[in-house]
Amino acid sequence: MPSLRTTNMSYAKKSIIILAVGVFLLFLVYPFSFLPRFLNPPFRLGLDLLGGTHLVYKADLSNLAGQTSGEAMEGVRDVIERRVNAFGVSEPLVQVEGKDRLVVELAGVKEISEAIRLIGETPFLQFKEERPEAEREIILDAQSKGQRLNEDPYFMETALTGKYLTRAQVSFGDGIGAQVTLQFNGEGAEIFKGLTEKNLGKPIAIYLDGQPISIPIVQTAISDGSAVISGKFTTKQAKELATRLNAGALPVPITLISQQSVGASLGHDSLVKSLRAGVFGLIAVAVFMLLFYRLSGLASVLALLIYTLVVLAIYKLIPVTLTLSGIAGFILSLGMAVDANVLIFARMREELKEGKSLNAAFQEGFRRAWLSIRDSHVTTLLGALVLYLFTTSIVKGFALTLGIGVLMSLFSAITVTRSFLGAVIGPKLESKKWLF
């Protein structure tokens, strides 16, 4: 068996390595101004901390074609995510709530109108054909009497929508300027071919976001599945339109029903208060541990500092979007980390009261406390996993930060605290057991 001196030296080496890692993590976590951005990236902050825009959309699920409402909403979510990302919005939160609601949170976007522009109030690509004259007259007559006001009297919907689109790109025609070329998939090409054959010499209206953007006259049947949108676009406008179309067309139309802006000052105030609460909590815990457990408490305080740096570094590197609820999960995990140390030190004191040596009490304390620490952490992790899988975004943020914190707490108690405490335990302190 290794001697106590050899064991202490092993713990001392581990402690030096842990402290060195802690210094490295400090440079990664703290925003030192002299470090380049790629070595010290900022934390990703959520809407409630950074400020931004909160939007709620309602999807029209009345005309689903070959898909369930769940599939349609998942498609809407994916498309909106791609659209917003294409415009450079940092880490949008897009999630489905209920049967037909879509929540969009855009951190850092303070102007609601800008956010709506990025997404599109009703972003839906449609190809419409001209109504028969008789039907047009009936609708116009009804509208003159205040009826059928929501119907387009001139064009009617077809089966061809943006869901069949595979690619959109900017092109330039002679004397026309910038235009957008569309390419449909096989099914869309067949629909488009039939549509152009049916409407030779007639207009086909192209609608985006519920508004006509181009109404070309069909000169010949198109069988290759390609179409051109021209509408006196600038190059910038054409590129923006192509980007939106490539991001995907929505399977169903959506309507904005709620909008809210979170100011930057309010977000900053929330962040400052959260950080202050975390620092005060850390200081209070450190004072308690030093007063009640003395040298053991000092080891736990050092371990707690390392634990904090490790967890924050993980949040930054994954990265985790930090919200108020996420910070609450982190602070709760701090309590779990301290609780593990308290269990260990309480076991050590029990062993010391039975007359065991300091080293024997140290080894036995960790051994006896392990089962309690393991069970408490596993049950907390299970709870965090359930919250993450079956709740909304606010609670998910709490569950994610709590879960990461609990995992690191387990590592901190068993490895970090043990190394720091094992490095100082020796014969010289045998007569000073009161320090523990």
Residue pairs with C-beta under 8 A, 6 or more apart in sequence:
2 10
4 359
4 426
4 427
5 426
7 422
8 422
8 423
8 424
8 425
8 426
10 422
11 418
11 419
11 420
11 421
11 422
11 423
12 423
14 415
14 419
14 423
15 419
15 420
15 423
18 306
18 416
18 419
18 420
19 306
21 306
22 305
22 306
22 309
25 306
25 309
25 310
25 312
25 313
26 309
27 35
27 39
27 40
28 39
28 40
28 313
28 316
29 309
29 312
29 313
29 316
30 40
31 40
31 42
32 40
41 316
41 319
43 312
43 315
43 316
43 319
43 322
44 90
44 91
44 316
44 319
44 320
44 321
44 322
45 107
45 267
45 271
45 321
45 322
45 323
46 93
46 105
46 107
46 321
46 322
46 323
46 324
46 326
46 397
47 53
47 54
47 93
47 105
47 106
47 107
47 262
47 267
47 323
48 262
48 267
48 270
48 323
48 324
49 267
49 268
49 270
49 271
49 274
49 322
49 323
49 324
50 107
50 108
50 264
50 267
50 271
51 107
51 108
51 110
51 262
51 263
51 264
51 265
51 266
51 267
51 268
52 105
52 106
52 107
52 108
52 109
52 110
52 261
52 262
52 267
53 104
53 105
53 106
53 109
53 110
53 111
53 112
53 114
53 115
53 259
53 260
53 261
53 262
54 103
54 104
54 105
54 258
54 259
54 260
54 261
54 262
55 103
55 104
55 105
55 106
55 112
55 115
55 116
55 119
55 256
55 258
55 259
55 260
56 101
56 102
56 103
56 104
56 256
56 257
56 258
56 259
57 76
57 101
57 102
57 103
57 104
57 254
57 255
57 256
57 257
58 100
58 101
58 102
58 254
58 255
58 257
59 72
59 73
59 76
59 100
59 101
59 102
59 252
59 253
59 254
59 255
60 100
60 252
60 253
60 254
60 255
61 69
61 72
61 99
61 100
61 252
63 252
64 72
64 252
67 75
67 251
69 99
69 100
71 251
72 251
72 252
73 96
73 99
73 100
73 102
74 96
75 250
75 251
75 252
76 96
76 102
76 250
76 251
76 252
76 254
77 94
77 95
77 96
77 102
78 248
79 123
79 247
79 248
79 249
79 250
79 251
80 92
80 94
80 102
80 104
80 119
80 123
80 250
81 92
81 94
82 247
82 248
83 118
83 119
83 120
83 123
83 244
83 247
83 248
84 92
84 94
84 104
84 106
84 118
84 119
85 92
85 247
86 243
86 244
86 246
86 247
87 118
87 243
89 106
89 108
89 109
89 118
90 107
90 108
91 107
91 321
92 104
92 105
92 106
92 107
93 103
93 104
93 105
93 106
93 107
93 321
93 393
94 102
94 103
94 104
94 105
95 102
95 103
95 392
95 393
96 102
96 103
97 103
97 392
102 254
103 393
104 115
104 119
105 393
106 115
106 118
107 321
109 115
109 118
110 261
110 263
110 264
111 261
112 259
112 260
112 261
115 259
116 256
116 259
120 209
120 244
121 209
121 210
121 255
121 256
122 209
122 210
122 253
122 254
122 255
123 208
123 209
123 244
123 249
123 250
123 254
124 161
124 162
124 207
124 208
124 209
124 210
124 249
124 250
124 252
124 253
124 254
125 161
125 162
125 165
125 206
125 207
125 208
125 245
125 249
126 157
126 158
126 160
126 161
126 162
126 206
126 207
126 208
127 158
127 160
127 161
127 192
127 195
127 204
127 205
127 206
127 207
127 227
128 152
128 155
128 156
128 157
128 158
128 204
128 205
128 206
128 207
129 155
129 156
129 158
129 195
129 198
129 199
129 202
129 204
129 205
130 154
130 155
130 156
130 199
130 202
130 203
130 204
130 205
131 139
131 152
131 153
131 154
131 155
131 156
135 156
136 153
136 154
139 148
139 151
139 153
140 153
142 148
143 149
143 151
143 153
154 205
155 205
155 207
155 212
158 191
158 195
159 191
160 184
160 188
160 191
160 192
160 195
161 249
162 245
162 248
162 249
162 250
163 249
163 251
164 184
164 185
164 187
164 188
164 191
165 182
165 183
165 184
165 185
165 188
165 245
165 248
165 249
166 183
166 184
166 185
166 188
167 182
167 183
167 246
168 180
168 181
168 182
168 183
168 241
168 242
168 245
168 246
169 180
169 181
169 242
170 178
170 179
170 180
170 181
170 235
170 238
170 239
170 242
171 178
171 179
171 180
171 181
171 228
172 178
172 179
173 179
173 228
173 230
176 230
177 232
177 233
177 234
177 235
178 233
178 234
178 235
178 237
178 238
178 239
179 228
179 229
179 230
179 231
179 233
179 238
180 228
180 229
180 230
180 233
180 238
180 241
180 242
180 245
181 226
181 227
181 228
181 229
182 226
182 227
182 228
182 229
182 245
183 225
183 226
184 191
184 192
184 225
184 226
184 227
185 225
186 225
188 225
189 223
189 224
189 225
192 222
192 225
192 227
193 221
193 222
193 223
193 225
195 204
196 204
196 218
196 220
196 221
196 222
197 221
199 218
200 218
200 219
200 220
200 221
201 217
201 218
201 219
202 217
202 218
203 215
203 216
203 217
203 218
204 215
204 216
204 218
205 212
205 214
205 215
206 212
206 213
206 214
206 215
206 216
206 227
206 229
207 213
208 241
208 244
210 253
213 229
213 231
213 241
214 229
214 230
214 231
216 228
216 230
229 241
233 241
270 324
274 324
274 327
277 327
277 331
278 327
278 330
278 331
278 334
281 331
281 334
282 304
282 308
282 334
285 304
285 334
285 335
285 338
286 301
286 304
288 297
289 296
289 297
289 298
289 300
289 301
289 304
289 338
289 341
290 297
290 298
290 301
291 297
293 300
293 341
293 342
293 345
293 436
294 434
294 435
294 436
295 424
295 429
295 435
295 436
296 341
296 345
296 348
296 421
296 435
296 436
297 345
299 417
299 420
299 421
299 424
300 338
300 341
300 345
300 417
302 416
302 420
303 337
303 341
303 412
303 413
303 416
303 417
303 420
304 334
304 337
304 338
304 341
304 412
306 412
306 416
307 334
307 337
307 408
307 409
307 412
307 416
308 334
310 408
310 411
310 412
311 330
311 333
311 404
311 405
311 408
314 320
314 404
314 408
315 322
315 330
315 401
315 404
320 326
320 397
320 400
320 401
320 404
321 397
322 397
322 401
323 394
323 397
325 394
325 395
325 397
325 398
326 397
326 398
326 400
326 401
327 401
328 398
329 384
329 397
329 398
329 399
329 400
329 401
329 402
329 405
330 401
330 402
330 405
332 402
332 405
333 401
333 402
333 404
333 405
333 406
333 408
333 409
334 405
336 376
336 377
336 380
336 405
336 406
336 409
337 405
337 408
337 409
337 412
337 413
339 376
340 369
340 373
340 376
340 377
340 409
340 410
340 412
340 413
340 417
341 413
341 417
343 369
343 372
343 373
344 365
344 366
344 369
344 373
344 413
344 417
345 365
345 436
346 369
347 364
347 365
347 366
347 368
347 369
348 361
348 362
348 364
348 365
348 436
349 361
349 436
350 365
351 360
351 361
351 364
351 365
352 358
352 361
352 433
352 436
356 364
357 430
358 425
358 426
358 429
358 430
358 433
358 436
359 425
359 426
361 436
362 421
362 422
362 425
366 414
366 418
370 414
373 410
373 413
373 414
374 410
377 406
377 407
377 409
377 410
380 402
380 406
381 403
381 406
381 407
384 399
384 400
384 402
384 403
384 406
385 399
385 403
387 395
387 396
387 398
387 399
388 396
388 399
388 400
388 403
391 399
429 435
429 436
